[in-house]
């Protein structure tokens, strides 16, 4: 069965969440690098600090603070169950 990993970044101050699809689950260092890139691209100020990790039913949630902004990173594993023919 094929799986896809969806990584969603929700950062206070950004109008929409940022979603990234991958075949491999990102490491903690890769998640931090993605947050750093988002912070730099949007001229946010403040130190990035890890606050909490939650896990339930194959989903992981990482909570960070960027200065006064809250950042939630959701990592979801989706499995392909049925493939439709076109």
N, C-alpha and C positions, 0 to 999 in steps of 0.2 A: 504494500500500500504506500502510495506517495504522500509525503507531508510537505506542507509549506509553513514557514514561520512568518507571522505578521508582527512587526514591531511598531508600536504606536507611541509617538511622543506628544504629550499634551503639556504645553508650557503656558503659564499665565502671561498674557500679553501678546500671544499669537492668536490670530482669529480662527484658525483651523488646526486640527491635529495633523502631524506629519506621520504618514504611514510608509513603511518600507517592507517589502516582501523578500524573503530569502529562503534558500533550501537548507541552510545551516543556522542554528541558533547562535546569536552573537555572544561573545564573551563579555564579562564585566568591563574589561578595558575597551572593547569595541563600542559598547554603549556609552561609556564616558567620553570617548573620542567623538561620537556622533553628537552628543550634547554639547561638547566644546565647539564643534563646527557650527551648530545651530546658534549658539550664543554669539560667536564671532560674526556670523552672517547677519545677525539682527541687532548688532551693537548693544547687547545687554551687558550690564555691569554686575559685578559681584562674583564671589567665589562659589564654585560648584561643590556642594557638600552632599554626600550620601546620607540619607536619614533612615530609611526602612526598606525591608524586603518582605514580600508576602508571596505565598505560593498556594494554589488550590486547583485541583483537577487539570493539571497540565498547563495552567496559566501562571505566569509570574508577573509580579508588579514591583517595580523599583521606584522609590520616592526620593527625589533630590530637592535641594533648594539651590537656587541661583540668586545669591543676594537675598532679596525679599520675595522673589518669585518662586512659586511651587512648580515642580516638574514631575510628571508622572510618566513612567515608561512601562507599557504593557506589552508583554511577550506572549503571543498566543500560538499554539501549535494546531494547525488545521490539517486533517487527513482527508484525502480524496477517497470517497466511498463508492461513488458511481460515476462512470464516464459515459456521456451521451454521444451517440453518433450523429453527425450532421447530415 
